[in-house]
Amino acid sequence: MKKRILVAPLNWGLGHATRCVPIIKALILHGFEPVLASDGVALTLLKKEFPDLISVELPSYNVTYAKNGKHFKLKLLKDSPKLLKAIKAEKKTTKLLVESMEISGIISDNRLGVRSKKVPSVFITHQLNVLSGSTTWLSTKMHQKIINKFNACWVPDTAGDINLSGKLGHVKHFEIPTTYIGPLSRFTKKDIPIKYDLMVLLSGPEPQRGMLEQKLLMDLKYYNGQVVFVKGVMEAEQTLVVYDHVTIYNFMTSALLEKTINESALIVSRSGYTTVMDLAKLNKKAFFIPTPGQFEQEYLAERLNAMRLVPTCSQDEFSLNKLENIIGYAGLKAFDFEVNFKALFSLFESE
């Protein structure tokens, strides 16, 4: 009987779920049976990608963003009691799953309560430093304390000076065994003709996702070129609407998304870390609009802008003429890094 590995990404937009796709495929390739565990749109996406795998629903964190980015920290603080309640509930659920489904290992992508003392438990994160403005020291200390309860930590980046996450994923001292597994992406670069001048790729919690969607759709009426717009809204059925020069999808699964990004000249998106990894893998030029108040996305966007790789501006400041700033920026480039999944999964091989 194949060893079952519980793979549990956080439901915070689609990034955590999508970067688990190559890990799930690798588990299958190496003779394991992945069990998918999440909630909301993250679980919906994984079920669409892997319809033949067992999937289970975990308690929802129910985290939403503030309408005003300045209130982001305050909103998170206000939501913390229900967050702690959800973590406690997912611990209980995980315990039941390990026993009832004979789970042999756990891979948690930022789900704080999905771990077990009975089986090897891995935590995936690109945030060894958790940026939160003046409270960065506290949020980092709290996060590292949680990670220390796992058997291992996998960071989806490279360990050297040339990396994607900067100070987010690199600290001088960290107690738990940490492995830099290289940037994770479900995509492959393909040399195909460019079909779209611009692609908009949205994701992330509400209401900010919807607010940016409305703003961009209004602006793009006046864009001179072919546009494909992916809302990042996971629904039962895929929808496609065409208005003049703008083609709008509610969501795309991996194969179509890979093809569409490859055939788009410029990508406008949030600066979430998974998006950065995907666009680097596909060698794409991009323009980033970080989620207001989210320090991690603002840091990544500012860092890549300072490196003259990707221009950026705030959500309020965005207008179509900002896209002219792309001239003089190099775009994102792939790393030559092969993930050694066999070595990583050896953690689950011991009886």
Secondary structure, DSSP 8 states (H G I E B T S, - for coil): ---EEEEEE--SSSHHHHHHHHHHHHHHHTT-EEEEEE-HHHHHHHHHH-TTS-EEE---------SSGGGHHHHHHHHHHHHHHHHHHHHHHHHHHHHHTTEEEEEEES-TT---SSS-EEEE-S-SS---GGGHHHHHHHHHHHHTTSSEEEESS-SSSS-SSGGGS--S---S-EEE-----S---------BSEEEE--SSTTHHHHHHHHHHHHGGG-SS-EEEE-----SS--EEEETTEEEES---HHHHHHHHHTBSEEEE---HHHHHHHHHTT-EEEE---TT-HHHHHHHHHHHHTTSS-B--TTT--GGGGGGGTT------------HHHHHGGGT--
